[in-house]
Amino acid sequence: MARKNPLTDMRIKVCVCGIPTIRQVRDGGQRTARKFSSATSPPISSKRNGVDAPGNGLVMESRTPRSRQELTESIKPAPMFSISPSLLLTSAVIAALLTATINIVLARRRSREEERARVRTVFAEAFAAYAQYKEYPYVIRRRNADKPAEERVRISEQIRATQEKLSYYLAWTAAESSVVGSKYADLVHQMRAVAGTAMKDAWRVAPITEDSSMVIPTSEVNLSGLKGAEEAYRAAVAVHLAKLSPWWAH
């Protein structure tokens, strides 16, 4: 069995078209690399002391350097995406319209919420004036017996001030809503009829002087007849406020 000579049987790595290739050649000890291309270069040799020394036996590919223009074109950046002025103008207009629409919607929402809060406050104050007038039959019966003249003046001034509030809110509720104004007018009318009669009766009796008499029975002051008018007013107010609520609040 023949043995392989390492000097004659060796693998040589060359580059063929830029791809590393290992070729095994047998040429009697001469190291030679064959280049599988159309053009070949002479073996590379080294020169020491003016004498050419044998080269390493590798055949190198001779490549012509690229021109500066080719290098410049090769590193030229890719063209950027161009946007036409008309597209930019259209985008700006759309953004402006969208912003304006959002601002208008938010302003309208804030305006409706503020309007609803204002109307709700007015209707609540109108009902508070009614409730204050409804308490006067109890106030008159519990007046101070030791100072009858001063109590008459004090209570009369309070009733007068409450009457002014009632007249004010009668006009205000009617201007705000005809339905709510009508219900409030009915409420005040019934209150004056029921509570007014109870107030007259309270002035005719002696003031309370004992703690046990502070609890006034319904047989003496009965205001239950006002419940129906109160519910009608509340229902009218609720309907009116619902109309002022924004659509997203329902």
C-alpha positions as CSV (number, residue, x, y, z in Angstrom):
1,M,0.0,0.0,0.0
2,A,1.6,3.3,-1.1
3,R,2.1,6.1,1.4
4,K,1.2,9.7,0.6
5,N,4.1,12.1,0.5
6,P,3.2,15.2,2.4
7,L,5.4,17.4,0.2
8,T,3.8,16.2,-3.0
9,D,0.3,15.5,-1.8
10,M,-1.0,18.7,-0.2
11,R,-4.1,20.8,-0.1
12,I,-3.9,24.4,-1.3
13,K,-6.6,27.0,-0.6
14,V,-7.3,29.4,-3.4
15,C,-10.0,31.9,-4.1
16,V,-12.2,31.2,-7.1
17,C,-14.4,34.2,-8.0
18,G,-14.2,35.3,-4.4
19,I,-15.2,31.8,-3.0
20,P,-12.6,30.0,-1.0
21,T,-11.7,26.7,-2.7
22,I,-9.4,23.9,-1.5
23,R,-7.6,22.1,-4.3
24,Q,-5.3,19.1,-3.8
25,V,-2.5,19.0,-6.4
26,R,0.3,16.5,-7.0
27,D,3.2,18.0,-9.0
28,G,6.3,16.5,-7.6
29,G,6.9,19.0,-4.7
30,Q,6.2,22.2,-6.5
31,R,3.5,24.3,-4.7
32,T,1.2,25.7,-7.3
33,A,-2.3,27.1,-7.1
34,R,-4.4,27.2,-10.1
35,K,-6.9,30.0,-10.4
36,F,-10.1,29.1,-12.1
37,S,-10.8,32.4,-13.8
38,S,-10.3,34.1,-17.1
39,A,-7.3,36.1,-15.9
40,T,-4.3,34.9,-13.8
41,S,-1.4,36.7,-12.2
42,P,2.2,35.6,-11.9
43,P,3.4,34.1,-8.7
44,I,4.2,36.6,-5.9
45,S,7.9,36.8,-5.3
46,S,10.0,38.6,-2.7
47,K,13.1,40.5,-3.3
48,R,15.9,40.4,-0.7
49,N,19.3,42.2,-1.2
50,G,18.6,42.8,-4.9
51,V,18.0,39.1,-5.6
52,D,14.7,37.8,-6.5
53,A,13.7,35.1,-4.2
54,P,11.2,32.4,-5.2
55,G,7.7,33.3,-4.3
56,N,5.3,31.5,-2.1
57,G,3.7,29.9,-5.1
58,L,0.3,31.3,-4.6
59,V,-1.4,32.9,-7.5
60,M,-3.2,36.2,-6.5
61,E,-5.9,37.7,-8.5
62,S,-5.1,41.1,-10.0
63,R,-8.0,43.5,-9.4
64,T,-8.1,47.0,-10.9
65,P,-8.8,49.7,-8.3
66,R,-12.2,51.3,-8.6
67,S,-12.4,54.9,-9.7
68,R,-13.4,57.7,-7.4
69,Q,-16.6,58.2,-9.2
70,E,-17.6,54.6,-8.8
71,L,-16.7,54.7,-5.1
72,T,-18.8,57.9,-4.7
73,E,-21.8,56.3,-6.4
74,S,-21.5,53.2,-4.3
75,I,-21.7,55.1,-1.1
76,K,-24.3,57.6,-2.3
77,P,-27.2,57.5,0.2
78,A,-30.5,56.2,-0.9
79,P,-33.0,58.8,-2.1
80,M,-35.4,60.0,0.7
81,F,-39.1,59.6,0.3
82,S,-40.4,62.8,-1.2
83,I,-43.7,64.3,-0.1
84,S,-45.5,66.6,-2.5
85,P,-46.4,70.1,-1.2
86,S,-50.1,69.4,-1.9
87,L,-50.1,66.4,0.3
88,L,-48.5,68.4,3.1
89,L,-51.1,71.1,2.7
90,T,-53.9,68.6,2.7
91,S,-52.6,66.9,5.9
92,A,-52.2,70.3,7.6
93,V,-55.8,71.3,6.7
94,I,-57.1,67.9,8.0
95,A,-55.2,68.3,11.3
96,A,-56.4,71.9,11.7
97,L,-60.0,70.9,11.1
98,L,-59.8,67.9,13.4
99,T,-58.3,70.1,16.2
100,A,-61.0,72.7,15.7
101,T,-63.8,70.1,15.8
102,I,-62.4,68.7,19.0
103,N,-62.2,72.1,20.6
104,I,-65.7,73.0,19.6
105,V,-67.1,69.7,21.0
106,L,-65.3,70.2,24.3
107,A,-66.3,73.8,24.6
108,R,-70.0,72.9,23.8
109,R,-69.8,70.1,26.4
110,R,-68.4,72.4,29.0
111,S,-71.0,75.1,28.2
112,R,-73.9,72.6,28.5
113,E,-72.6,71.3,31.8
114,E,-72.2,74.8,33.2
115,E,-75.7,75.7,32.0
116,R,-77.2,72.6,33.5
117,A,-75.5,73.3,36.8
118,R,-76.8,76.8,36.8
119,V,-80.4,75.8,36.1
120,R,-80.3,73.1,38.7
121,T,-79.1,75.5,41.3
122,V,-81.9,78.0,40.5
123,F,-84.6,75.3,40.7
124,A,-83.2,74.1,44.0
125,E,-83.1,77.6,45.5
126,A,-86.8,78.0,44.4
127,F,-87.8,74.9,46.2
128,A,-85.8,76.0,49.3
129,A,-87.8,79.3,49.4
130,Y,-91.0,77.2,49.2
131,A,-89.8,74.9,52.1
132,Q,-88.9,78.0,54.2
133,Y,-92.4,79.4,53.8
134,K,-93.9,76.0,54.7
135,E,-92.2,76.1,58.1
136,Y,-93.7,79.3,59.3
137,P,-96.8,77.7,61.0
138,Y,-94.3,75.9,63.4
139,V,-92.2,79.1,63.8
140,I,-95.3,81.1,64.9
141,R,-96.4,78.5,67.4
142,R,-92.9,78.4,68.9
143,R,-92.4,82.2,69.2
144,N,-91.0,83.6,72.4
145,A,-93.9,84.3,74.8
146,D,-91.9,86.7,76.9
147,K,-91.3,89.2,74.1
148,P,-94.5,89.1,72.0
149,A,-94.0,92.5,70.3
150,E,-90.5,91.7,69.2
151,E,-91.4,88.2,68.0
152,R,-94.2,89.7,65.9
153,V,-91.8,92.0,64.2
154,R,-89.1,89.4,63.7
155,I,-91.4,86.7,62.3
156,S,-93.2,89.2,60.1
157,E,-89.9,90.4,58.6
158,Q,-88.9,86.8,57.9
159,I,-92.2,86.1,56.2
160,R,-91.8,89.3,54.1
161,A,-88.3,88.3,52.9
162,T,-89.6,84.8,52.0
163,Q,-92.5,86.3,50.1
164,E,-90.0,88.3,48.0
165,K,-88.0,85.1,47.2
166,L,-91.1,83.3,46.2
167,S,-92.1,86.1,43.8
168,Y,-88.6,86.2,42.4
169,Y,-88.4,82.5,41.7
170,L,-91.9,82.4,40.3
171,A,-90.8,84.8,37.6
172,W,-87.4,83.0,37.1
173,T,-88.8,79.5,36.7
174,A,-91.4,80.7,34.3
175,A,-88.7,82.4,32.2
176,E,-86.5,79.3,32.4
177,S,-89.1,76.8,31.4
178,S,-92.8,77.2,30.9
179,V,-93.5,73.7,32.2
180,V,-91.4,74.0,35.3
181,G,-92.7,77.5,35.9
182,S,-96.3,76.3,35.8
183,K,-95.6,73.5,38.2
184,Y,-93.8,75.8,40.6
185,A,-96.7,78.3,40.4
186,D,-99.1,75.5,41.4
187,L,-96.8,74.5,44.2
188,V,-96.7,78.0,45.6
189,H,-100.4,78.5,45.2
190,Q,-101.2,75.3,47.2
191,M,-98.6,76.1,49.8
192,R,-100.1,79.6,50.4
193,A,-103.5,78.0,50.8
194,V,-102.5,75.2,53.1
195,A,-99.6,76.7,55.0
196,G,-101.2,80.2,55.0
197,T,-104.3,78.8,56.8
198,A,-102.0,77.0,59.3
199,M,-100.1,80.3,59.9
200,K,-103.4,82.2,60.7
201,D,-104.4,79.5,63.2
202,A,-100.9,79.7,64.8
203,W,-101.2,83.4,65.4
204,R,-104.6,82.9,67.1
205,V,-103.3,80.5,69.7
206,A,-101.0,81.2,72.6
207,P,-97.3,80.6,72.1
208,I,-95.7,77.4,73.4
209,T,-94.2,77.7,76.9
210,E,-93.4,74.1,77.7
211,D,-91.0,71.7,76.2
212,S,-93.6,68.9,75.9
213,S,-95.6,71.1,73.6
214,M,-92.8,71.6,71.1
215,V,-93.9,68.6,69.2
216,I,-96.8,69.9,67.2
217,P,-99.3,67.1,66.1
218,T,-100.7,66.9,62.6
219,S,-104.1,67.6,64.0
220,E,-103.0,71.2,64.5
221,V,-100.6,71.6,61.5
222,N,-101.2,69.3,58.6
223,L,-99.2,70.0,55.4
224,S,-99.6,66.6,53.8
225,G,-101.8,68.0,51.1
226,L,-98.7,69.5,49.4
227,K,-97.0,66.2,48.6
228,G,-98.6,65.9,45.2
229,A,-97.6,69.4,44.1
230,E,-94.0,68.8,45.3
231,E,-93.7,65.6,43.3
232,A,-95.1,67.2,40.2
233,Y,-92.5,70.0,40.5
234,R,-89.6,67.6,41.0
235,A,-90.6,65.6,37.9
236,A,-90.8,68.7,35.7
237,V,-87.4,69.8,36.9
238,A,-85.9,66.3,36.2
239,V,-87.3,66.3,32.6
240,H,-86.0,69.8,32.0
241,L,-82.5,69.0,33.2
242,A,-82.4,65.8,31.1
243,K,-82.9,68.0,28.0
244,L,-79.9,70.0,29.0
245,S,-77.7,67.0,29.5
246,P,-75.2,66.1,26.7
247,W,-76.1,63.1,24.6
248,W,-73.1,61.1,26.0
249,A,-74.5,61.5,29.6
250,H,-77.7,59.5,28.8
